Amino acid sequence: MYLTDPDQGTRRRARLRHRAGGAAEAMERVGYRFSDRLQDLADEGRAASRQFLHRSEALAEEGRAAGWRLLRRAESLARAGREAWAARAQREPARWRPGTEASVLTAASGIAVGVALGAAAMFLLDPRQRRRRLALARDQALHLGRSATGFADVALRDLGHRAKGVAAQATRLVRRGVADDAVLTQRVRAALGRVVSHPHAIWVTAAEGCVTVGGPVLASERAPLLRCVGSVHGVREVRDALEPHDAAARVPALQGGVPRSGPRAELRQAHWAPGPRLLVLAGGMLLALYGASRRGMPGLLAGTAGLGLAARAMCNEGLGQGVGRVMGWHRDAPEAEAAHPPGAGRAPQASTQARPWQPALDSPETRGGAPLH
Protein backbone atom coordinates (compact mmCIF):
# COMPACT_ATOMS: atom_id res chain seq x y z
CA MET A 1 0.00 0.00 0.00
CA TYR A 2 2.88 2.34 0.81
CA LEU A 3 4.67 1.74 -2.52
CA THR A 4 1.60 1.41 -4.78
CA ASP A 5 -0.16 4.52 -3.61
CA PRO A 6 -1.65 6.23 -6.72
CA ASP A 7 -0.66 9.73 -5.60
CA GLN A 8 2.84 9.30 -4.08
CA GLY A 9 3.84 5.75 -5.05
CA THR A 10 6.20 6.91 -7.82
CA ARG A 11 8.04 9.34 -5.56
CA ARG A 12 8.30 6.82 -2.76
CA ARG A 13 9.70 4.08 -5.03
CA ALA A 14 12.27 6.49 -6.49
CA ARG A 15 13.41 7.54 -2.99
CA LEU A 16 13.68 3.87 -1.90
CA ARG A 17 15.81 3.05 -4.98
CA HIS A 18 18.05 6.02 -4.19
CA ARG A 19 18.53 4.94 -0.58
CA ALA A 20 19.21 1.32 -1.57
CA GLY A 21 21.87 2.46 -4.03
CA GLY A 22 23.55 4.62 -1.35
CA ALA A 23 23.59 1.72 1.14
CA ALA A 24 25.13 -0.60 -1.46
CA GLU A 25 27.84 1.93 -2.24
CA ALA A 26 28.58 2.40 1.49
CA MET A 27 28.80 -1.38 2.01
CA GLU A 28 31.10 -1.65 -0.95
CA ARG A 29 33.39 1.07 0.43
CA VAL A 30 33.45 -0.69 3.84
CA GLY A 31 34.31 -3.98 2.14
CA TYR A 32 37.20 -2.36 0.27
CA ARG A 33 38.55 -0.79 3.47
CA PHE A 34 38.23 -4.11 5.37
CA SER A 35 40.07 -6.04 2.64
CA ASP A 36 42.83 -3.38 2.62
CA ARG A 37 43.16 -3.70 6.41
CA LEU A 38 43.33 -7.50 6.20
CA GLN A 39 46.05 -7.21 3.55
CA ASP A 40 48.05 -4.85 5.79
CA LEU A 41 47.69 -7.21 8.78
CA ALA A 42 48.79 -10.14 6.65
CA ASP A 43 51.87 -8.22 5.50
CA GLU A 44 52.70 -7.28 9.10
CA GLY A 45 52.24 -10.91 10.24
CA ARG A 46 54.54 -12.20 7.51
CA ALA A 47 57.17 -9.60 8.45
CA ALA A 48 56.90 -10.53 12.17
CA SER A 49 57.14 -14.23 11.30
CA ARG A 50 60.29 -13.61 9.26
CA GLN A 51 61.80 -11.59 12.12
CA PHE A 52 60.92 -14.32 14.65
CA LEU A 53 62.41 -16.97 12.38
CA HIS A 54 65.61 -15.00 11.95
CA ARG A 55 65.81 -14.42 15.72
CA SER A 56 65.24 -18.12 16.43
CA GLU A 57 67.94 -19.10 13.99
CA ALA A 58 70.34 -16.62 15.60
CA LEU A 59 69.56 -17.95 19.08
CA ALA A 60 70.00 -21.54 17.88
CA GLU A 61 73.38 -20.66 16.40
CA GLU A 62 74.40 -18.98 19.67
CA GLY A 63 73.22 -22.01 21.67
CA ARG A 64 75.15 -24.42 19.45
CA ALA A 65 78.25 -22.29 19.73
CA ALA A 66 77.90 -22.08 23.53
CA GLY A 67 77.38 -25.85 23.69
CA TRP A 68 80.52 -26.51 21.66
CA ARG A 69 82.50 -24.10 23.85
CA LEU A 70 81.21 -25.81 27.01
CA LEU A 71 82.05 -29.22 25.58
CA ARG A 72 85.57 -28.17 24.68
CA ARG A 73 85.99 -26.61 28.14
CA ALA A 74 84.81 -29.83 29.83
CA GLU A 75 87.18 -31.90 27.69
CA SER A 76 90.09 -29.63 28.59
CA LEU A 77 89.23 -29.81 32.31
CA ALA A 78 88.91 -33.59 32.16
CA ARG A 79 92.26 -33.86 30.35
CA ALA A 80 93.92 -31.58 32.88
CA GLY A 81 92.44 -33.61 35.76
CA ARG A 82 93.66 -36.89 34.31
CA GLU A 83 97.11 -35.48 33.81
CA ALA A 84 97.20 -34.10 37.37
CA TRP A 85 96.07 -37.42 38.90
CA ALA A 86 98.58 -39.33 36.77
CA ALA A 87 101.43 -37.04 37.83
CA ARG A 88 100.38 -37.28 41.49
CA ALA A 89 100.18 -41.07 41.33
CA GLN A 90 103.68 -41.21 39.92
CA ARG A 91 105.07 -38.90 42.63
CA GLU A 92 103.70 -40.65 45.75
CA PRO A 93 101.52 -43.68 46.55
CA ALA A 94 97.90 -43.12 47.42
CA ARG A 95 97.31 -42.61 51.13
CA TRP A 96 94.16 -42.21 53.14
CA ARG A 97 93.78 -38.77 54.62
CA PRO A 98 91.35 -37.78 57.37
CA GLY A 99 88.43 -35.75 56.17
CA THR A 100 88.05 -37.56 52.85
CA GLU A 101 84.67 -38.94 53.88
CA ALA A 102 83.50 -35.39 54.61
CA SER A 103 84.33 -34.27 51.10
CA VAL A 104 82.62 -37.33 49.64
CA LEU A 105 79.48 -36.71 51.72
CA THR A 106 79.52 -33.02 50.79
CA ALA A 107 79.79 -33.87 47.10
CA ALA A 108 77.00 -36.47 47.39
CA SER A 109 74.72 -34.02 49.20
CA GLY A 110 75.46 -31.34 46.62
CA ILE A 111 74.62 -33.71 43.78
CA ALA A 112 71.38 -34.73 45.51
CA VAL A 113 70.36 -31.11 46.05
CA GLY A 114 71.17 -30.25 42.45
CA VAL A 115 69.13 -33.17 41.14
CA ALA A 116 66.19 -32.22 43.35
CA LEU A 117 66.30 -28.58 42.25
CA GLY A 118 66.57 -29.60 38.60
CA ALA A 119 63.60 -31.97 38.91
CA ALA A 120 61.54 -29.25 40.62
CA ALA A 121 62.45 -26.74 37.89
CA MET A 122 61.53 -29.20 35.14
CA PHE A 123 58.22 -29.95 36.86
CA LEU A 124 57.21 -26.34 37.49
CA LEU A 125 58.59 -24.72 34.31
CA ASP A 126 57.11 -27.12 31.80
CA PRO A 127 55.93 -25.00 28.82
CA ARG A 128 52.63 -26.88 28.44
CA GLN A 129 51.51 -27.38 32.05
CA ARG A 130 53.49 -24.65 33.80
CA ARG A 131 50.51 -22.49 34.78
CA ARG A 132 48.50 -25.46 36.03
CA ARG A 133 51.38 -26.86 38.08
CA LEU A 134 52.24 -23.46 39.53
CA ALA A 135 48.59 -23.00 40.51
CA LEU A 136 48.57 -26.44 42.14
CA ALA A 137 51.79 -25.66 44.00
CA ARG A 138 50.34 -22.35 45.21
CA ASP A 139 47.13 -24.02 46.36
CA GLN A 140 49.08 -26.76 48.16
CA ALA A 141 51.25 -24.15 49.86
CA LEU A 142 48.17 -22.25 51.07
CA HIS A 143 46.57 -25.47 52.27
CA LEU A 144 49.76 -26.46 54.04
CA GLY A 145 49.94 -23.08 55.75
CA ARG A 146 46.34 -23.31 56.98
CA SER A 147 46.86 -26.91 58.12
CA ALA A 148 50.07 -25.98 59.94
CA THR A 149 48.30 -23.13 61.74
CA GLY A 150 45.44 -25.37 62.83
CA PHE A 151 47.82 -28.16 63.85
CA ALA A 152 49.92 -25.78 65.95
CA ASP A 153 46.80 -24.48 67.72
CA VAL A 154 45.52 -27.99 68.49
CA ALA A 155 48.98 -29.21 69.54
CA LEU A 156 49.52 -26.30 71.94
CA ARG A 157 46.13 -26.88 73.52
CA ASP A 158 46.93 -30.59 73.83
CA LEU A 159 50.23 -29.81 75.54
CA GLY A 160 48.43 -27.46 77.91
CA HIS A 161 45.94 -30.17 78.83
CA ARG A 162 48.75 -32.68 79.36
CA ALA A 163 50.56 -30.23 81.61
CA LYS A 164 47.40 -29.83 83.68
CA GLY A 165 47.11 -33.63 83.88
CA VAL A 166 50.71 -33.97 85.09
CA ALA A 167 50.08 -31.29 87.72
CA ALA A 168 46.93 -33.10 88.85
CA GLN A 169 48.83 -36.40 89.15
CA ALA A 170 51.56 -34.72 91.18
CA THR A 171 48.94 -33.18 93.47
CA ARG A 172 47.29 -36.58 93.85
CA LEU A 173 50.58 -38.13 94.96
CA VAL A 174 51.02 -35.42 97.58
CA ARG A 175 47.44 -35.42 98.82
CA ARG A 176 46.27 -38.97 99.34
CA GLY A 177 42.59 -39.47 100.04
CA VAL A 178 39.96 -42.18 100.07
CA ALA A 179 37.98 -42.43 96.84
CA ASP A 180 34.26 -43.03 96.76
CA ASP A 181 33.18 -46.61 96.02
CA ALA A 182 31.33 -45.65 92.83
CA VAL A 183 34.29 -43.56 91.58
CA LEU A 184 36.73 -46.36 92.38
CA THR A 185 34.55 -48.89 90.54
CA GLN A 186 34.46 -46.72 87.45
CA ARG A 187 38.25 -46.27 87.59
CA VAL A 188 38.73 -50.02 87.66
CA ARG A 189 36.29 -50.60 84.82
CA ALA A 190 38.05 -47.95 82.72
CA ALA A 191 41.38 -49.71 83.29
CA LEU A 192 39.97 -53.17 82.47
CA GLY A 193 39.34 -52.27 78.84
CA ARG A 194 43.09 -52.02 78.20
CA VAL A 195 44.09 -55.48 79.45
CA VAL A 196 41.19 -57.90 78.79
CA SER A 197 39.46 -58.76 75.55
CA HIS A 198 35.99 -59.15 77.13
CA PRO A 199 35.55 -56.39 79.74
CA HIS A 200 31.75 -56.75 79.54
CA ALA A 201 32.05 -60.19 81.17
CA ILE A 202 33.80 -58.85 84.29
CA TRP A 203 31.83 -57.51 87.25
CA VAL A 204 33.44 -55.13 89.72
CA THR A 205 32.46 -54.11 93.24
CA ALA A 206 34.24 -51.81 95.69
CA ALA A 207 33.96 -51.25 99.44
CA GLU A 208 36.30 -48.86 101.29
CA GLY A 209 39.25 -49.47 98.96
CA CYS A 210 38.70 -53.23 98.69
CA VAL A 211 37.87 -54.16 95.08
CA THR A 212 36.38 -57.52 94.08
CA VAL A 213 36.50 -58.64 90.45
CA GLY A 214 34.76 -61.69 89.12
CA GLY A 215 33.34 -63.32 86.04
CA PRO A 216 34.65 -65.50 83.22
CA VAL A 217 38.05 -64.57 81.85
CA LEU A 218 40.74 -66.19 79.72
CA ALA A 219 43.48 -67.79 81.77
CA SER A 220 46.16 -65.84 79.91
CA GLU A 221 44.51 -62.55 80.91
CA ARG A 222 43.96 -63.28 84.60
CA ALA A 223 47.36 -62.17 85.91
CA PRO A 224 47.47 -58.91 83.84
CA LEU A 225 43.92 -58.16 85.00
CA LEU A 226 44.81 -58.50 88.70
CA ARG A 227 47.96 -56.39 88.26
CA CYS A 228 45.99 -53.71 86.46
CA VAL A 229 43.33 -53.57 89.19
CA GLY A 230 45.99 -53.39 91.90
CA SER A 231 47.69 -50.43 90.16
CA VAL A 232 44.52 -48.28 90.09
CA HIS A 233 44.74 -45.27 92.39
CA GLY A 234 42.70 -45.79 95.55
CA VAL A 235 42.71 -49.61 95.50
CA ARG A 236 44.03 -51.04 98.76
CA GLU A 237 43.10 -54.69 98.32
CA VAL A 238 42.08 -56.89 95.39
CA ARG A 239 39.84 -59.93 95.83
CA ASP A 240 39.88 -62.53 93.09
CA ALA A 241 36.52 -64.08 92.13
CA LEU A 242 37.42 -64.75 88.50
CA GLU A 243 36.59 -67.91 86.56
CA PRO A 244 39.60 -68.62 84.32
CA HIS A 245 39.10 -70.57 81.08
CA ASP A 246 41.82 -71.93 78.84
CA ALA A 247 39.74 -71.36 75.68
CA ALA A 248 36.68 -69.34 74.74
CA ALA A 249 34.77 -72.36 73.42
CA ARG A 250 31.48 -73.10 75.21
CA VAL A 251 31.68 -69.81 77.13
CA PRO A 252 29.09 -67.42 75.70
CA ALA A 253 30.47 -64.37 77.53
CA LEU A 254 33.92 -64.86 75.97
CA GLN A 255 32.82 -64.90 72.33
CA GLY A 256 34.19 -62.20 70.02
CA GLY A 257 36.28 -59.46 71.52
CA VAL A 258 39.67 -58.07 70.56
CA PRO A 259 42.91 -59.06 72.37
CA ARG A 260 44.43 -56.20 74.35
CA SER A 261 48.11 -55.69 75.01
CA GLY A 262 47.73 -53.17 77.80
CA PRO A 263 48.43 -49.44 77.80
CA ARG A 264 51.19 -48.46 75.42
CA ALA A 265 53.46 -45.45 75.43
CA GLU A 266 52.46 -42.53 73.25
CA LEU A 267 55.33 -42.88 70.79
CA ARG A 268 54.73 -46.63 70.38
CA GLN A 269 51.25 -46.11 68.99
CA ALA A 270 50.43 -46.03 65.29
CA HIS A 271 48.92 -42.53 65.47
CA TRP A 272 50.33 -39.86 67.76
CA ALA A 273 48.44 -37.13 69.56
CA PRO A 274 48.97 -33.52 68.38
CA GLY A 275 51.11 -32.52 71.38
CA PRO A 276 53.73 -35.30 71.08
CA ARG A 277 53.73 -34.85 67.30
CA LEU A 278 54.66 -31.19 67.69
CA LEU A 279 57.46 -32.01 70.15
CA VAL A 280 58.87 -34.78 67.94
CA LEU A 281 58.63 -32.55 64.85
CA ALA A 282 60.52 -29.74 66.57
CA GLY A 283 63.14 -32.16 67.93
CA GLY A 284 63.61 -33.79 64.51
CA MET A 285 64.09 -30.44 62.79
CA LEU A 286 66.62 -29.33 65.41
CA LEU A 287 68.47 -32.63 65.04
CA ALA A 288 68.48 -32.24 61.25
CA LEU A 289 69.88 -28.71 61.54
CA TYR A 290 72.54 -29.95 63.95
CA GLY A 291 73.49 -32.73 61.51
CA ALA A 292 73.68 -30.21 58.66
CA SER A 293 76.10 -28.08 60.70
CA ARG A 294 78.40 -31.04 61.40
CA ARG A 295 80.67 -32.80 58.95
CA GLY A 296 81.45 -36.43 58.51
CA MET A 297 79.50 -39.54 59.41
CA PRO A 298 78.10 -38.22 62.75
CA GLY A 299 76.53 -35.27 61.00
CA LEU A 300 75.07 -37.54 58.32
CA LEU A 301 73.58 -39.90 60.90
CA ALA A 302 72.16 -37.03 62.97
CA GLY A 303 70.65 -35.35 59.92
CA THR A 304 69.13 -38.60 58.67
CA ALA A 305 67.65 -39.37 62.08
CA GLY A 306 66.23 -35.86 62.38
CA LEU A 307 64.63 -36.00 58.95
CA GLY A 308 63.17 -39.42 59.73
CA LEU A 309 61.62 -38.18 62.98
CA ALA A 310 60.23 -35.07 61.30
CA ALA A 311 58.74 -37.15 58.46
CA ARG A 312 57.21 -39.60 60.95
CA ALA A 313 55.62 -36.74 62.91
CA MET A 314 54.25 -35.06 59.78
CA CYS A 315 52.81 -38.25 58.25
CA ASN A 316 51.47 -39.53 61.63
CA GLU A 317 51.65 -43.17 60.57
CA GLY A 318 54.09 -46.03 60.89
CA LEU A 319 56.79 -46.81 58.38
CA GLY A 320 55.05 -49.97 57.21
CA GLN A 321 51.71 -48.22 56.79
CA GLY A 322 53.27 -45.31 54.91
CA VAL A 323 55.16 -47.60 52.52
CA GLY A 324 52.05 -49.72 52.02
CA ARG A 325 49.92 -46.68 51.26
CA VAL A 326 52.46 -45.36 48.75
CA MET A 327 52.92 -48.77 47.10
CA GLY A 328 49.20 -49.55 47.14
CA TRP A 329 49.42 -52.59 49.40
CA HIS A 330 46.32 -53.67 51.31
CA ARG A 331 47.15 -54.54 54.90
CA ASP A 332 43.60 -54.86 56.22
CA ALA A 333 43.41 -58.66 56.04
CA PRO A 334 46.70 -59.39 57.88
CA GLU A 335 45.83 -56.83 60.57
CA ALA A 336 42.39 -58.38 61.03
CA GLU A 337 43.91 -61.85 61.34
CA ALA A 338 46.47 -60.58 63.81
CA ALA A 339 43.77 -58.81 65.80
CA HIS A 340 41.61 -61.97 65.93
CA PRO A 341 43.93 -64.97 66.12
CA PRO A 342 42.22 -68.37 66.14
CA GLY A 343 41.40 -69.62 69.61
CA ALA A 344 42.41 -66.37 71.36
CA GLY A 345 39.25 -64.93 72.81
CA ARG A 346 36.69 -66.29 70.34
CA ALA A 347 35.22 -69.51 69.09
CA PRO A 348 35.37 -70.52 65.41
CA GLN A 349 31.60 -70.61 64.79
CA ALA A 350 30.05 -68.69 67.68
CA SER A 351 28.12 -65.51 66.93
CA THR A 352 25.89 -65.08 69.94
CA GLN A 353 26.91 -63.25 73.09
CA ALA A 354 25.38 -63.90 76.48
CA ARG A 355 24.84 -61.31 79.13
CA PRO A 356 27.70 -61.09 81.64
CA TRP A 357 27.34 -63.26 84.70
CA GLN A 358 26.27 -61.33 87.76
CA PRO A 359 26.31 -62.79 91.29
CA ALA A 360 23.40 -62.45 93.63
CA LEU A 361 23.22 -59.23 95.58
CA ASP A 362 23.36 -61.05 98.90
CA SER A 363 26.41 -63.18 98.00
CA PRO A 364 29.72 -62.67 99.83
CA GLU A 365 31.33 -61.27 96.68
CA THR A 366 28.96 -58.29 96.52
CA ARG A 367 28.76 -57.26 100.14
CA GLY A 368 29.77 -53.65 100.58
CA GLY A 369 28.74 -52.41 97.18
CA ALA A 370 26.36 -52.95 94.27
CA PRO A 371 27.74 -54.63 91.13
CA LEU A 372 28.21 -52.27 88.22
CA HIS A 373 28.59 -53.51 84.63
Disulfide bonds with the S-S distance in Angstrom:
none
